[in-house]
Structures are given as C-alpha cells and as structure tokens.
Amino acid sequence: MPSFRYLAADSSGRRLKGRLSAINDIDLDLRLRRMGLTLIRARAVADHGLLPGWRASRRDLIGFCFHMQQIARANAPLLEGLRDLIAGTEHSRFRDLLSLIADDMEGGKLLSEALANHPGAFDRVFIALVQAAERSDRMETVFARLEARLKQQDELSAEFGRLLIYPSLAGMAVLAATGVLLFYLTPRLAALVHGLQLPMPTTTRALIAVSDFSRDTLPWLAVLAIGAGIAIWLGLRRSSRLADWLDGFWLTLPSLGPALRKRMLARVSGLLALLLQSGVGLLEALQACADSAGNRVVRRKLLTAGQQIAAGESVASSLRGQALFPPLALRMVHTGERNGALAEALENVAWVFERDSRDAIARAIKLMEPALAALLGLLLALLLLSVFLPVYQIIGELPL
C-alpha cells in the first residue's frame, strides 16, 4: 500500500504533519477524517514501511495501556475507544500507528493481530499479553499490569539517567581540559620556549611530544575509528557469531558484566511472572521473554531451557543446567514450582535482581566519580608543572 506524507488540521485549526499508508488520496482523506482531521495537502513517498527504524517510546505505550484499561473498565466498544485515543494523540507517528491498528480492527482483526503487524512498536511479550487478555476476557487487569510494568521500567531508566549526570559532566570536563591542553596551550608554550632557546623540563618535553603526536595523528585516528565502527556495525549485522561473541563479552566484563546480567535476568523474570499471571502458557512465555532479553547468549539459554521443559524436566532443573540463575534464585523458583506459585516466585526473583543490579550500577558509577575527579586534577597539575616551570626558568635567566 502506498505511503503519503500529509498536512492536516484538527477541529481547533491546529496543523499536524504525519505519514500514513492509504490506497490513494481519497482513501487517505477518509482515514484522516476518521481520526478527526481534515486533509490540507499530501504527497506520495517511497514505501519503506510505516515507520522504518522507529520504535514507540515507553511513555507512548504507557498512555496506550492506560487508555485501553479505561476502555475495558467502562465496557466501551474497543474500536470506538481507540478512535478517541487517536483523536487525542499529539505524537504524529504514534497517532498514525494507532490509525493503522484501528483500520485493521475495522477490517475484522483482533487487537492482538493488529498489534502483531507492527513488531517495531510492540514486542512479543506485549502481544502475548494482549492475546491472553482476549482469551480470558481480562483486558482491564492485563493492561493495568502492563502499565505498572512500563512505569517501573521508566522510573528505573530515569534513576540511572540521574546517576549518570555527574560522571557525564566530569567526563566532558576531562575531555575539554585535555583538548585545550594538547591543541591550544601546549603549541604556544613550545613556541615560547623554543623562541627563547631555554632548556625544557622533562614534563614540558613530554607534554610537547604528546601534543605534536596528537595533532599529527588525530585526523588519521578519527578516520580509523570511524572505519572500525562501520566495520563492527556491518559485522554485527551480517555475522551472528560475532554478535554472539560481543553479547557474551559484555557479560564477562568486571563489575559491569554481573550488573548487566542481573538487569537482564530481572527483566526476564519480571516479564515471565507477568505472562504467567496473565494466563500465558509457560513455553510460550519463555519464548516471548527470550526474544525480549536483549542479549543473544541469554536468549539462547532461555530457549534451551524451554526445550528441556518441553521434554519433561522441571523449570528449576532446566534453568540450573544453563548456569543462568544463581543458587538463591533457583531455590526460590524450585519452591514456587513445587507449591504451585511459580509466578509469585519469579516476581520475587525479579525484585531481588532489580535491587542488586541497581545497587551494583550505582556503586560502579559512584566509583567513577572520584576517578574522574582525580584524572581532572592530574591534568591540571600536569598543565601547571609544564607551564610554570619554563616561566620560572625565564624569570631566573633575567638579570637582576
């Protein structure tokens, strides 16, 4: 179906831009009218999918879940409520996405089937939960759980963002000080000392040598770094072995690796508990969580555990064989499985992992702060020694 970029106006006269798929101009006008918009002008564009490379933001998804929860609570028609959400959505891309979902539902598709047509915006866990809600008629409960989970992830991301503010500013200060030292102050200091033909201290000679080397090789180093980045990106896209190795490498890094592993396991455990609580089967839930793990090594181990569970092994023993969960988490899973409370056990495991990963990352960032401050102080000390020692020599050579 062709795609069109359009300019439209809402009922208050506000102009909105967006992109939408339609059969022709007339079909585009009808789709926009159903969204409460009046078409002003449109032009056809190359069809590379609705939103290539775009993913729905977490806040858009939170708003979507909240709205769907309210529709289910009021027992309102789903399609009618979705049209109301489209009319009130300001984000043009997400509004166009919702319009396509509404059109699919108007054509006879279920909500989960319409969502599955847009995997870039809704992952397999999201779709599996909606399917479970449709089967069990628990739409309000499932969307409430989804909303709570997305809010928790958003709060964690905001917390880590706040923790990274100081290290980021300190790192930028270190880079700025290094750049000024090597590319501005040192060349002028070298010209002054050479012009006066004075002997240079060791620190000054070393600083000038580093400055000359950096200025001579920086363009080539930049080109080399860009080329290496492109080569790695292409290699990761075309070589699954390289991507597997890189994902495993991140998990082996000191301090950072265990924190990343706990963060991934917290996500997997929480999503698995959410799926089980919503009525999704264990094997289907494991498959969906594996696809949402964000790491090929973890995904492969989860899929292998799922195969072992399908062959008749218990959940705890299957996870133990993959060396993915620590003994404490395995004991919790074993107890929950034996008592018929596996979802609750996984929810507790997710809480433990989230707490430990948050503490580990916060601890690593706190250790970075004094290290960056010490590095900045070292650069300033090197600058003072390199600049003031020649100045003292100049003053010493002056006749009294």
Sequence and secondary structure as in RCSB ss.txt:
>XXXX:A:sequence
MPSFRYLAADSSGRRLKGRLSAINDIDLDLRLRRMGLTLIRARAVADHGLLPGWRASRRDLIGFCFHMQQIARAN
APLLEGLRDLIAGTEHSRFRDLLSLIADDMEGGKLLSEALANHPGAFDRVFIALVQAAERSDRMETVFARLEARL
KQQDELSAEFGRLLIYPSLAGMAVLAATGVLLFYLTPRLAALVHGLQLPMPTTTRALIAVSDFSRDTLPWLAVLA
IGAGIAIWLGLRRSSRLADWLDGFWLTLPSLGPALRKRMLARVSGLLALLLQSGVGLLEALQACADSAGNRVVRR
KLLTAGQQIAAGESVASSLRGQALFPPLALRMVHTGERNGALAEALENVAWVFERDSRDAIARAIKLMEPALAAL
LGLLLALLLLSVFLPVYQIIGELPL
>XXXX:A:secstr
  EEEEEEE TT  EEEEEEE SSHHHHHHHHHHTT EEEEEEEE  S SSTT    HHHHHHHHHHHHHHHHTT
  HHHHHHHHHHH   HHHHHHHHHHHHHHHTT  HHHHHHT TTTS HHHHHHHHHHHHHT HHHHHHHHHHHH
HHHHHHHHHHHHHTHHHHHHHHHHHHHHHHIIIIIHHHHHHHHHHHT    HHHHHHHHHHHHHHHHHHHHHHHH
HHHHHHHHHHHHH HHHHHHHHHHHHHSTTHHHHHHHHHHHHHHHHHHHHHHTT  HHHHHHHHHHTSS HHHHH
HHHHHHHHHHTT  HHHHHHHTT S HHHHHHHHHHHHTT HHHHHHHHHHHHHHHHHHHHHHHHHHHHHHHHHH
HHHHHHHHHHHHHHHHHHHHHHS  
